[in-house]
Amino acid sequence: MSSTGDATSGPQDAARGELSERDRAVLDIAGRTWTGPGPRERAIRERLDISPTAYFQLLNALLDDPRALAHAPVTVNRLRAERERHRAGR
């Protein structure tokens, strides 16, 4: 099972240290440019079959996963920087 609790990952994924298919899909959605929240939320529901809130929880956990950084370094580094800016602003 992946660090994000994805039930679709199997022992083979964990043994190889790979992200699950759902984890990769979360990163793919996060890496796209959206014209607004509507299309992104629709893609989350259609592709992942989860709520946007669950998506953002998964994504936040993935930002701390070294496998996610290896899979999508530009996306993960960009989102880590945004998260840090948000935390510093509080």
All heavy atoms as an XYZ file, in Angstrom:
698
protein
N       0.845     -1.176      0.000
C       0.000      0.000      0.000
C       0.889      1.236      0.000
O       1.903      1.288      0.643
C      -0.897     -0.052      1.235
C      -1.928      1.042      1.227
S      -3.072      0.901      2.607
C      -4.207     -0.283      1.952
N       0.480      2.246     -0.727
C       1.270      3.472     -0.798
C       1.133      4.248      0.500
O       0.265      4.004      1.317
C       0.802      4.330     -1.971
O      -0.370      5.002     -1.631
N       1.994      5.238      0.657
C       1.965      6.050      1.872
C       0.681      6.868      1.977
O       0.349      7.350      3.032
C       3.175      6.968      1.909
O       3.095      7.900      0.866
N      -0.035      7.017      0.894
C      -1.267      7.794      0.939
C      -2.476      6.909      1.199
O      -3.590      7.370      1.153
C      -1.469      8.565     -0.383
O      -1.487      7.633     -1.453
C      -0.391      9.597     -0.573
N      -2.251      5.634      1.484
C      -3.355      4.759      1.826
C      -4.179      4.335      0.645
O      -5.357      4.057      0.775
N      -3.618      4.254     -0.506
C      -4.335      3.890     -1.711
C      -4.599      2.399     -1.736
O      -3.686      1.596     -1.754
C      -3.495      4.305     -2.927
C      -4.163      3.967     -4.239
O      -5.296      3.460     -4.224
O      -3.541      4.212     -5.277
N      -5.854      2.028     -1.736
C      -6.217      0.619     -1.736
C      -5.969     -0.035     -3.084
O      -5.999     -1.249     -3.186
C      -7.694      0.470     -1.353
N      -5.728      0.739     -4.135
C      -5.508      0.135     -5.448
C      -4.066     -0.289     -5.655
O      -3.762     -0.956     -6.618
C      -5.908      1.098     -6.593
O      -5.065      2.248     -6.534
C      -7.367      1.474     -6.494
N      -3.176      0.101     -4.774
C      -1.797     -0.337     -4.931
C      -1.666     -1.711     -4.311
O      -2.387     -2.059     -3.383
C      -0.831      0.656     -4.282
O      -1.053      0.696     -2.904
N      -0.750     -2.486     -4.828
C      -0.574     -3.826     -4.319
C       0.796     -4.012     -3.737
O       1.619     -3.102     -3.713
N       1.061     -5.219     -3.246
C       2.364     -5.506     -2.670
C       3.506     -5.307     -3.658
O       4.597     -4.932     -3.275
C       2.256     -6.972     -2.246
C       0.819     -7.315     -2.287
C       0.143     -6.312     -3.162
N       3.236     -5.548     -4.952
C       4.293     -5.364     -5.942
C       4.715     -3.909     -6.025
O       5.897     -3.615     -6.128
C       3.849     -5.836     -7.344
C       3.488     -7.285     -7.409
C       1.987     -7.521     -7.247
O       1.221     -6.592     -7.012
N       1.573     -8.761     -7.353
N       3.768     -2.982     -5.958
C       4.095     -1.557     -6.006
C       4.969     -1.167     -4.819
O       5.976     -0.494     -4.975
C       2.825     -0.692     -5.987
C       2.032     -0.774     -7.275
O       2.622     -1.139     -8.314
O       0.826     -0.479     -7.242
N       4.561     -1.592     -3.636
C       5.309     -1.235     -2.430
C       6.696     -1.876     -2.438
O       7.672     -1.253     -2.049
C       4.535     -1.660     -1.187
N       6.761     -3.122     -2.891
C       8.048     -3.820     -2.910
C       9.019     -3.151     -3.872
O      10.224     -3.120     -3.631
C       7.840     -5.283     -3.289
N       8.508     -2.615     -4.967
C       9.371     -1.952     -5.943
C       9.565     -0.481     -5.600
O      10.312      0.221     -6.271
C       8.763     -2.060     -7.341
C       8.798     -3.460     -7.909
C       8.325     -3.460     -9.336
N       6.954     -2.976     -9.431
C       5.946     -3.674     -9.949
N       6.132     -4.861    -10.425
N       4.745     -3.156    -10.008
N       8.871     -0.006     -4.585
C       8.981      1.396     -4.208
C       8.353      2.321     -5.230
O       8.782      3.448     -5.399
N       7.307      1.847     -5.900
C       6.645      2.644     -6.927
C       5.365      3.256     -6.394
O       4.743      2.728     -5.481
C       6.311      1.758     -8.132
C       7.522      1.188     -8.824
C       7.152      0.248     -9.956
O       5.945      0.089    -10.240
O       8.066     -0.322    -10.546
N       4.975      4.345     -7.004
C       3.696      4.948     -6.693
C       2.583      4.109     -7.287
O       2.757      3.476     -8.335
C       3.612      6.354     -7.281
C       4.522      7.404     -6.673
C       4.460      8.682     -7.509
C       4.148      7.684     -5.241
N       1.431      4.140     -6.642
C       0.260      3.450     -7.188
C      -0.250      4.204     -8.413
O       0.111      5.376     -8.644
C      -0.836      3.377     -6.130
O      -1.364      4.667     -5.902
N      -1.124      3.555     -9.146
C      -1.738      4.199    -10.313
C      -2.514      5.446     -9.881
O      -2.458      6.482    -10.543
C      -2.671      3.210    -11.012
C      -3.282      3.752    -12.276
C      -4.139      2.720    -12.989
O      -3.826      1.525    -12.912
O      -5.120      3.141    -13.612
N      -3.218      5.357     -8.745
C      -3.980      6.518     -8.289
C      -3.056      7.657     -7.867
O      -3.321      8.818     -8.174
C      -4.910      6.151     -7.145
C      -5.747      7.366     -6.729
C      -6.843      7.046     -5.803
N      -6.308      6.792     -4.478
C      -7.060      6.597     -3.401
N      -8.369      6.598     -3.505
N      -6.505      6.383     -2.235
N      -1.950      7.334     -7.186
C      -0.993      8.372     -6.804
C      -0.442      9.083     -8.037
O      -0.308     10.308     -8.054
C       0.161      7.794     -5.990
C      -0.252      7.350     -4.595
O      -1.342      7.737     -4.125
O       0.534      6.611     -3.970
N      -0.130      8.325     -9.071
C       0.371      8.929    -10.316
C      -0.695      9.797    -10.964
O      -0.404     10.872    -11.502
C       0.871      7.846    -11.275
C       2.153      7.167    -10.798
C       2.753      6.239    -11.834
N       1.850      5.174    -12.233
C       1.795      3.962    -11.670
N       2.600      3.659    -10.676
N       0.956      3.052    -12.102
N      -1.963      9.367    -10.897
C      -3.064     10.159    -11.463
C      -3.253     11.459    -10.685
O      -3.515     12.511    -11.283
C      -4.358      9.341    -11.471
N      -3.109     11.414     -9.374
C      -3.211     12.628     -8.547
C      -2.135     13.623     -8.978
O      -2.407     14.807     -9.184
C      -3.084     12.287     -7.039
C      -2.861     13.546     -6.209
C      -4.324     11.546     -6.557
N      -0.906     13.137     -9.141
C       0.186     14.019     -9.570
C      -0.031     14.544    -10.985
O       0.313     15.690    -11.284
C       1.521     13.289     -9.467
C       1.982     13.009     -8.038
C       3.177     12.069     -8.051
C       2.302     14.297     -7.305
N      -0.605     13.719    -11.845
C      -0.892     14.163    -13.212
C      -1.895     15.309    -13.209
O      -1.697     16.322    -13.894
C      -1.422     12.987    -14.036
C      -1.747     13.381    -15.459
O      -0.871     13.968    -16.132
O      -2.880     13.110    -15.917
N      -2.945     15.177    -12.430
C      -3.946     16.247    -12.341
C      -3.313     17.504    -11.743
O      -3.544     18.615    -12.218
C      -5.168     15.784    -11.525
C      -5.954     14.742    -12.339
C      -6.057     16.955    -11.136
C      -7.066     14.058    -11.566
N      -2.481     17.327    -10.720
C      -1.830     18.473    -10.072
C      -0.874     19.187    -11.020
O      -0.668     20.400    -10.896
C      -1.066     18.011     -8.827
N      -0.309     18.473    -11.965
C       0.658     19.060    -12.881
C       0.050     19.788    -14.064
O       0.746     20.508    -14.775
N      -1.252     19.626    -14.254
C      -1.919     20.290    -15.375
C      -2.276     21.729    -15.039
O      -2.412     22.098    -13.876
C      -3.204     19.538    -15.738
C      -2.911     18.155    -16.322
C      -4.136     17.494    -16.851
N      -4.812     18.345    -17.826
C      -6.052     18.137    -18.254
N      -6.745     17.130    -17.795
N      -6.595     18.929    -19.136
N      -2.444     22.522    -16.060
C      -2.914     23.895    -15.901
C      -4.415     23.902    -16.151
O      -4.888     23.352    -17.144
C      -2.211     24.824    -16.915
O      -0.809     24.734    -16.707
C      -2.658     26.251    -16.750
N      -5.153     24.524    -15.245
C      -6.607     24.549    -15.327
C      -7.089     25.977    -15.495
O      -6.489     26.911    -14.969
C      -7.219     23.940    -14.060
C      -6.778     22.526    -13.847
C      -5.734     22.109    -13.081
C      -7.323     21.358    -14.445
N      -5.614     20.741    -13.165
C      -6.569     20.255    -13.987
C      -8.382     21.127    -15.321
C      -6.850     18.949    -14.369
C      -8.655     19.825    -15.703
C      -7.905     18.760    -15.233
N      -8.202     26.139    -16.185
C      -8.771     27.467    -16.401
C      -9.552     27.953    -15.192
O      -9.917     29.116    -15.118
C      -9.697     27.472    -17.631
O     -10.725     26.496    -17.432
C      -8.920     27.151    -18.891
N      -9.817     27.075    -14.263
C     -10.552     27.413    -13.054
C     -10.805     26.155    -12.254
O     -10.436     25.063    -12.671
N     -11.474     26.296    -11.112
C     -11.687     25.124    -10.264
C     -12.688     24.118    -10.834
O     -12.585     22.929    -10.565
C     -12.201     25.719     -8.950
C     -12.723     27.055     -9.306
C     -11.933     27.526    -10.501
N     -13.632     24.560    -11.627
C     -14.662     23.656    -12.158
C     -14.099     22.490    -12.964
O     -14.399     21.328    -12.663
N     -13.297     22.762    -14.001
C     -12.749     21.653    -14.785
C     -11.856     20.719    -13.963
O     -11.891     19.496    -14.155
C     -11.943     22.354    -15.875
C     -12.548     23.709    -15.993
C     -13.004     24.057    -14.601
N     -11.075     21.277    -13.043
C     -10.211     20.439    -12.205
C     -11.057     19.542    -11.313
O     -10.793     18.339    -11.197
C      -9.279     21.297    -11.354
C      -8.384     20.438    -10.452
C      -7.434     21.238     -9.630
N      -8.154     22.247     -8.863
C      -7.606     23.334     -8.371
N      -6.331     23.589     -8.562
N      -8.324     24.195     -7.695
N     -12.074     20.105    -10.676
C     -12.932     19.306     -9.809
C     -13.647     18.210    -10.588
O     -13.784     17.084    -10.109
C     -13.935     20.198     -9.081
C     -13.274     21.067     -8.041
C     -14.233     22.014     -7.345
O     -15.450     21.966     -7.626
O     -13.756     22.799     -6.514
N     -14.074     18.515    -11.794
C     -14.721     17.519    -12.644
C     -13.748     16.391    -12.979
O     -14.085     15.210    -12.910
C     -15.261     18.197    -13.914
C     -16.208     17.360    -14.710
C     -16.973     18.126    -15.806
N     -16.336     19.313    -16.352
C     -16.599     20.570    -15.967
N     -17.469     20.820    -15.019
N     -15.987     21.596    -16.530
N     -12.509     16.747    -13.323
C     -11.497     15.739    -13.632
C     -11.197     14.862    -12.418
O     -11.020     13.644    -12.547
C     -10.213     16.409    -14.126
N     -11.150     15.471    -11.249
C     -10.902     14.715    -10.017
C     -12.006     13.689     -9.812
O     -11.749     12.508     -9.560
C     -10.800     15.663     -8.804
C      -9.522     16.499     -8.899
C     -10.861     14.889     -7.491
C      -9.481     17.683     -7.950
N     -13.233     14.128     -9.934
C     -14.367     13.217     -9.711
C     -14.439     12.126    -10.779
O     -14.683     10.965    -10.468
C     -15.671     13.997     -9.663
C     -15.790     14.873     -8.431
C     -17.152     15.570     -8.367
N     -17.210     16.564     -7.332
C     -17.353     16.319     -6.044
N     -17.435     15.082     -5.632
N     -17.392     17.297     -5.160
N     -14.209     12.498    -12.045
C     -14.326     11.524    -13.130
C     -13.158     10.547    -13.159
O     -13.347      9.351    -13.348
C     -14.442     12.240    -14.472
C     -15.760     12.954    -14.651
C     -15.829     13.777    -15.925
O     -14.839     13.795    -16.701
O     -16.867     14.419    -16.142
N     -11.946     11.051    -13.010
C     -10.765     10.195    -13.145
C     -10.445      9.408    -11.872
O     -10.044      8.253    -11.940
C      -9.568     11.035    -13.553
C      -8.337     10.218    -13.831
C      -7.286     11.020    -14.527
N      -6.085     10.224    -14.718
C      -4.935     10.705    -15.104
N      -4.816     11.981    -15.384
N      -3.900      9.926    -15.239
N     -10.631     10.051    -10.714
C     -10.240      9.420     -9.458
C     -11.418      8.881     -8.654
O     -11.227      8.095     -7.737
C      -9.460     10.420     -8.602
C      -8.194     10.988     -9.220
C      -7.621     12.083     -8.338
C      -7.173      9.891     -9.456
N     -12.630      9.349     -8.964
C     -13.838      8.951     -8.256
C     -13.731      9.271     -6.757
O     -14.097      8.453     -5.908
C     -14.135      7.464     -8.476
C     -15.555      7.099     -8.066
O     -16.439      7.968     -8.176
O     -15.771      5.949     -7.609
N     -13.193     10.451     -6.456
C     -13.101     10.934     -5.081
C     -13.505     12.405     -5.066
O     -13.576     13.047     -6.113
C     -11.685     10.761     -4.474
C     -10.632     11.542     -5.281
C     -11.323      9.290     -4.339
C      -9.235     11.516     -4.660
N     -13.726     12.932     -3.886
C     -14.080     14.353     -3.757
C     -12.824     15.206     -3.908
O     -11.702     14.733     -3.673
C     -14.710     14.613     -2.393
O     -13.721     14.523     -1.383
N     -12.999     16.461     -4.275
C     -11.839     17.360     -4.313
C     -11.126     17.456     -2.966
O      -9.901     17.550     -2.921
C     -12.448     18.700     -4.738
C     -13.630     18.308     -5.572
C     -14.187     17.094     -4.864
N     -11.856     17.403     -1.867
C     -11.225     17.455     -0.545
C     -10.299     16.253     -0.350
O      -9.153     16.408      0.102
C     -12.292     17.490      0.569
O     -13.093     18.656      0.390
C     -11.657     17.507      1.945
N     -10.775     15.067     -0.706
C      -9.945     13.861     -0.587
C      -8.727     13.956     -1.506
O      -7.626     13.539     -1.136
C     -10.764     12.619     -0.904
N      -8.921     14.518     -2.701
C      -7.814     14.699     -3.642
C      -6.719     15.576     -3.023
O      -5.540     15.229     -3.066
C      -8.336     15.338     -4.935
C      -7.277     15.991     -5.773
C      -6.474     15.233     -6.617
C      -7.066     17.368     -5.705
C      -5.482     15.838     -7.388
C      -6.090     17.978     -6.468
C      -5.302     17.202     -7.308
O      -4.320     17.812     -8.064
N      -7.119     16.705     -2.426
C      -6.121     17.605     -1.855
C      -5.432     16.984     -0.645
O      -4.255     17.229     -0.413
C      -6.735     18.967     -1.527
C      -6.961     19.795     -2.765
C      -8.240     20.065     -3.215
C      -5.888     20.285     -3.497
C      -8.447     20.814     -4.364
C      -6.085     21.032     -4.654
C      -7.368     21.293     -5.086
N      -6.126     16.146      0.104
C      -5.493     15.437      1.210
C      -4.452     14.452      0.679
O      -3.341     14.368      1.215
C      -6.541     14.719      2.051
C      -7.416     15.660      2.837
C      -8.605     14.972      3.478
O      -9.011     13.884      3.076
N      -9.176     15.627      4.481
N      -4.814     13.702     -0.368
C      -3.862     12.776     -0.981
C      -2.660     13.517     -1.548
O      -1.509     13.110     -1.357
C      -4.538     11.974     -2.104
C      -5.522     10.909     -1.686
C      -6.282     10.400     -2.902
C      -4.813      9.771     -0.987
N      -2.939     14.610     -2.251
C      -1.871     15.387     -2.862
C      -0.915     15.924     -1.800
O       0.307     15.844     -1.958
C      -2.451     16.534     -3.691
C      -1.447     17.449     -4.372
C      -0.533     16.675     -5.319
C      -2.184     18.559     -5.110
N      -1.456     16.449     -0.713
C      -0.609     16.984      0.345
C       0.292     15.895      0.925
O       1.475     16.136      1.181
C      -1.454     17.626      1.436
C      -0.617     18.428      2.394
O       0.192     19.256      1.994
N      -0.799     18.169      3.679
N      -0.236     14.704      1.106
C       0.588     13.596      1.609
C       1.658     13.213      0.586
O       2.800     12.908      0.956
C      -0.295     12.395      1.936
N       1.315     13.248     -0.685
C       2.284     12.895     -1.727
C       3.451     13.877     -1.783
O       4.560     13.490     -2.148
C       1.602     12.838     -3.099
C       0.845     11.553     -3.400
C       0.010     11.727     -4.668
C       1.797     10.386     -3.532
N       3.222     15.114     -1.422
C       4.296     16.107     -1.481
C       5.451     15.752     -0.553
O       6.571     16.217     -0.757
C       3.766     17.505     -1.151
C       2.755     18.077     -2.133
C       2.356     19.486     -1.715
C       3.270     18.056     -3.551
N       5.177     14.928      0.446
C       6.221     14.505      1.379
C       6.785     13.126      1.043
O       7.608     12.602      1.784
C       5.662     14.503      2.806
C       5.233     15.892      3.243
O       5.949     16.858      2.907
O       4.179     16.015      3.899
N       6.346     12.539     -0.053
C       6.765     11.195     -0.452
C       7.908     11.296     -1.465
O       7.731     11.872     -2.539
C       5.570     10.464     -1.070
C       5.822      8.996     -1.319
O       6.978      8.615     -1.613
O       4.851      8.215     -1.250
N       9.082     10.748     -1.159
C      10.207     10.835     -2.099
C       9.928     10.165     -3.448
O      10.481     10.565     -4.464
C      11.367     10.144     -1.370
C      10.799      9.522     -0.162
C       9.434     10.072      0.080
N       9.027      9.190     -3.455
C       8.665      8.548     -4.736
C       7.927      9.527     -5.636
O       8.098      9.512     -6.855
C       7.811      7.306     -4.493
C       8.529      6.222     -3.702
C       7.606      5.105     -3.311
N       6.524      5.653     -2.498
C       5.399      5.008     -2.220
N       5.199      3.791     -2.672
N       4.469      5.564     -1.481
N       7.108     10.394     -5.040
C       6.395     11.404     -5.821
C       7.383     12.407     -6.401
O       7.258     12.805     -7.568
C       5.368     12.122     -4.955
N       8.373     12.797     -5.606
C       9.395     13.721     -6.090
C      10.157     13.105     -7.257
O      10.431     13.778     -8.256
C      10.349     14.096     -4.964
C      11.470     15.061     -5.320
C      10.911     16.395     -5.804
C      12.391     15.252     -4.133
N      10.460     11.826     -7.168
C      11.170     11.150     -8.256
C      10.300     11.042     -9.505
O      10.793     11.155    -10.628
C      11.615      9.757     -7.809
N       8.995     10.864     -9.318
C       8.079     10.687    -10.451
C       7.765     12.008    -11.160
O       7.707     12.051    -12.390
C       6.781     10.034     -9.968
C       5.753      9.876    -11.032
N       5.826      8.890    -11.985
C       4.633     10.586    -11.303
C       4.787      8.999    -12.804
N       4.057     10.027    -12.411
N       7.538     13.068    -10.382
C       7.123     14.360    -10.952
C       7.834     15.493    -10.216
O       7.202     16.255     -9.473
C       5.615     14.508    -10.858
N       9.150     15.630    -10.416
C       9.906     16.609     -9.632
C       9.458     18.057     -9.825
O       9.417     18.822     -8.857
C      11.349     16.397    -10.076
C      11.272     15.676    -11.376
C      10.001     14.888    -11.339
N       9.118     18.450    -11.022
C       8.716     19.837    -11.262
C       7.412     20.144    -10.526
O       7.298     21.154     -9.822
C       8.586     20.120    -12.776
C       7.984     21.498    -13.023
C       9.940     19.986    -13.456
N       6.445     19.254    -10.659
C       5.149     19.450     -9.998
C       5.305     19.444     -8.487
O       4.794     20.331     -7.793
C       4.161     18.346    -10.434
O       3.951     18.456    -11.839
C       2.834     18.464     -9.710
N       6.017     18.458     -7.951
C       6.168     18.347     -6.500
C       6.925     19.542     -5.944
O       6.511     20.136     -4.942
C       6.842     17.008     -6.122
C       7.220     16.981     -4.647
C       5.917     15.837     -6.468
N       8.005     19.942     -6.575
C       8.759     21.098     -6.075
C       7.939     22.383     -6.143
O       8.000     23.213     -5.228
C      10.079     21.253     -6.832
C      11.103     20.248     -6.371
O      11.149     19.872     -5.206
N      11.947     19.805     -7.294
N       7.167     22.562     -7.204
C       6.311     23.749     -7.322
C       5.272     23.768     -6.210
O       5.065     24.789     -5.545
C       5.618     23.776     -8.687
C       4.652     24.944     -8.867
C       3.985     24.949    -10.237
N       3.312     23.716    -10.580
C       2.066     23.404    -10.202
N       1.368     24.242     -9.448
N       1.513     22.271    -10.575
N       4.638     22.628     -5.972
C       3.598     22.578     -4.954
C       4.163     22.668     -3.536
O       3.542     23.252     -2.655
C       2.760     21.305     -5.126
C       1.920     21.287     -6.402
C       1.270     19.929     -6.590
C       0.890     22.396     -6.398
N       5.352     22.111     -3.330
C       6.004     22.273     -2.023
C       6.289     23.750     -1.750
O       6.078     24.239     -0.641
C       7.319     21.492     -1.976
C       7.160     20.012     -1.762
C       8.520     19.360     -1.746
N       8.444     17.943     -1.453
C       9.499     17.131     -1.434
N      10.719     17.607     -1.697
N       9.354     15.855     -1.151
N       6.764     24.459     -2.774
C       7.059     25.891     -2.614
C       5.776     26.664     -2.328
O       5.760     27.556     -1.465
C       7.748     26.428     -3.872
N       4.678     26.338     -3.018
C       3.397     27.003     -2.763
C       2.932     26.733     -1.344
O       2.442     27.632     -0.658
C       2.334     26.511     -3.750
C       2.494     27.056     -5.146
C       1.414     26.543     -6.080
O       0.332     26.095     -5.609
O       1.644     26.568     -7.294
N       3.089     25.497     -0.895
C       2.683     25.135      0.463
C       3.491     25.927      1.493
O       2.940     26.439      2.464
C       2.858     23.627      0.661
C       2.413     23.136      2.017
C       2.425     21.633      2.118
N       3.776     21.108      2.061
C       4.081     19.822      2.146
N       3.119     18.919      2.257
N       5.331     19.420      2.083
N       4.786     26.056      1.260
C       5.632     26.814      2.180
C       5.263     28.296      2.193
O       5.241     28.918      3.253
C       7.115     26.612      1.839
C       7.620     25.239      2.192
C       7.383     24.862      3.648
O       7.675     25.684      4.553
O       6.854     23.762      3.891
N       4.970     28.848      1.016
C       4.551     30.255      0.969
C       3.249     30.448      1.747
O       3.069     31.428      2.466
C       4.376     30.720     -0.469
C       5.667     31.066     -1.175
C       5.447     31.794     -2.489
N       4.638     31.068     -3.449
C       5.124     30.161     -4.304
N       6.403     29.873     -4.332
N       4.327     29.561     -5.158
N       2.336     29.491      1.596
C       1.068     29.569      2.296
C       1.282     29.493      3.811
O       0.680     30.261      4.577
C       0.139     28.446      1.825
C      -1.173     28.410      2.525
N      -2.169     29.319      2.291
C      -1.651     27.564      3.462
C      -3.200     29.039      3.045
N      -2.919     27.972      3.776
N       2.126     28.586      4.251
C       2.399     28.435      5.687
C       3.103     29.666      6.255
O       2.829     30.086      7.378
C       3.278     27.208      5.935
C       2.526     25.914      5.770
C       3.420     24.725      5.994
N       2.672     23.486      5.890
C       3.213     22.298      5.846
N       4.534     22.160      5.908
N       2.470     21.217      5.753
N       4.002     30.267      5.480
C       4.740     31.449      5.940
C       3.823     32.666      6.046
O       4.079     33.572      6.834
C       5.902     31.750      4.989
N       2.759     32.666      5.261
C       1.827     33.784      5.258
C       0.891     33.808      6.448
O       0.184     34.771      6.666
N       0.862     32.751      7.226
C      -0.050     32.679      8.366
C       0.517     33.305      9.576
O       1.588     33.424      9.923
C      -0.390     31.227      8.658
C      -1.319     30.677      7.600
C      -1.809     29.320      7.969
N      -2.889     29.007      7.042
C      -3.725     28.044      7.229
N      -3.622     27.276      8.280
N      -4.675     27.807      6.372
